[in-house]
């Protein structure tokens, strides 16, 4: 990942998809504009701690989950 903004965006999309929620669902529950959520998911904006807290509440995860690095796959050749 190039920066935390990209990591946050990737994890936000993953968590939303895992829960079967649309951007409309999440943005309404987090009381934010859907287009703003889309821009966050596309890594175009840095988010405030207030937004992290709202999204954590809606997606029912600890804030740290948005900054978790993806698991590395085993790249050994067999």
N, C-alpha and C positions, 0 to 999 in steps of 0.2 A: 504494500500500500504506500502510496506517495505521501499522504498526510492523514491526520486524524479526521479531517472532513470527509475524505473518501472512505475511510474505515467506518465512520459513523453512518454514512449513507448506505453502504453495503449491508451493515448489520440492521439498520432500520428496515430496509426492504425485506431482508431475510425474515426478521421477526414478524413483520406485517403479513408476509405470505404464509409463514408457518401457522399463523392464527386465522388464516382465511379471511382477512379483512381487506377492504378496498381503501384507497386513499380517501375517499369520501367518508367512510366509516371512521377512520382514525382522525382525520382533520375535524370532523364534527365533534367527536368525543374530547379532543384536545383543545377545542375552541380556537381553531386557526383556519385560515383560508386553505383550501385544497391546493391551489397553485403554489402556495408557499411550501407546503409539505412536499409537493412534487420537486420543487427546486432543491429542497434539502436532500431528498432521495437521489437527486442527480449530482450531488456534491457541489452545488453552486453557492451555497451559503454556509457560513459558520453558524452554529446555533448557540444560544445563550443557555445558561444553567436552568433558567425558567422553562425553556422549551424542552430540554433534556428531562426535567422533572415531569412535565405534562405527558410526554411520550412514554416515559417509564410507567407512569400510572395507567395510561390507556392500554399499553401492551403487557402490563403486569410483569415487569422485569426490573431488576436492579439497574440503576444508571450505568454501572460498569459494563453491563452486557453490550452496550452500544460501542464499546471500545475494545472488545475482545478480538484478538487476532484470530484469523481462520486457522483451523487445524491443518498442520502440514501433512501432506500425503506421503506415504512411504515411497520414495523414489529409487529404491534399490532395484537393480535389474535382476531378474530371475533367470 
